[in-house]
Amino acid sequence: MQLEVVRRRAARGLDKAGLIAILDEALDNIDNSVREIRSIVHSLRDPDAATGLVERLRREASLARTGLGFAPSLVIMLDDRAIGALDQDEQVIDDLVSKHLTDDVLAVCREGLANAARHAQAQSVAVRVTVTTPAMSHDGIGRVEVEVEDDGIGLQFVSGRKSGTWNIAARARQYGGEYSLENSSTGHGALLKWNAPLKSARLEEQEAISSHHAEIGGSDLPDEWKFSH
């Protein structure tokens, strides 16, 4: 419609400044439309983009049933409160944990569950994810902590169980977080522990690059930031 107005006015040779203003507005509208289309395409490529951490954790725990032969237990905490099936704290967690950090938390849980399924010979596996808000954190930043604990045969009888988790350690290091895999203090099985701050310079840089790629239509991060999710 705007371009039709420009055509008619140009045919009459009128109002050059007005024509330029209309063209500028039309170009802005086209740019906005292109960004919206790219955003839609990106969300179609990544169906988890609009899904928060809590729902994705529940889905991951459900999928792990196949490899384990039973359903793992899943406990999600916000500070000292457990998250229920319908809980307003769920949205608080989803707001606190960024998309990139959510992806890594899911990958750590997935690898921990797969590791237990391959090596532990366990009868039960527990996944515990705790989000500590900045207000309750000693550093004022907040953290997300993951624990995957099984009641299996432990580490001393399984060759190579630790060596297969290098990518979990790498995910912690990129945020300045921590990772460990040790025998459980219960005397049975193993305990994987992983944590990362809710905010870090690395995370902010990742988010800025992802935002830029989304705006120009790309969806890939640099190779050194890619892990196998």
Phi, psi and omega in degrees: 000315180296319180292329177294321176298317179300316182299316182293318181291322179296324180295330179270354179069034186246150162054068181300315180298321178295321178298317180297319180297318180295319178296318178299317180295320179296318179295322177297318179296321178295316178300317179297320180295319179297317179297320179295319179296317179296322178296319178296315180299318180297319180292329177290325178290327183237085184297342179276355186301327182261009182253133184278176185299315187299311181295321180292326175296318178298319179295318180296319179297321179294318180293332183291344181304323183297312182288324183278329186090001177202167181273128174287155173278149180226123176236125179244127184241141167245111191055246182252018183245131177280143181271128178269185182296319177235103189213132180293339177294338178302317179292326178298315179298314181298327179285326183284323186264118184293167180300314182295316180292323175302315179302318182287322176300316179297318180295321178295314178299317181298314180292321178297318178292319179294322179297317178295320180295323183283323194240334197281331188054046187268158173261342178208150177223134179243132175249126179234124178238123182239127175252120177259121182290156177305324182295331182260359183266143182293336181262358180073010181254322184092156182215160168240131182238139180238135171229132173235113186237135178237166179250032185275214189274357179082186186270332188293340183257004185237109179285130173084005182294323180285324186296336181279002184249024181300325182290332175293317178298321180295323178296324178290316184299324184295339177258357188079026180264196185224154179214143173209154173222112185223170172294144181292145179292347178286346183093356179227130173083194185230159180228118173264131178232136182213139176211159179206149176290152178291334179227138175205161179299321180297316181296317180297324178293318178300314182296321180295319180291320178297319179298319179296316180296321179297321181293326182264003175096359179268161180226004185259140172273164174305151186304323184290348179259003184265136171233166179275108180278000000 
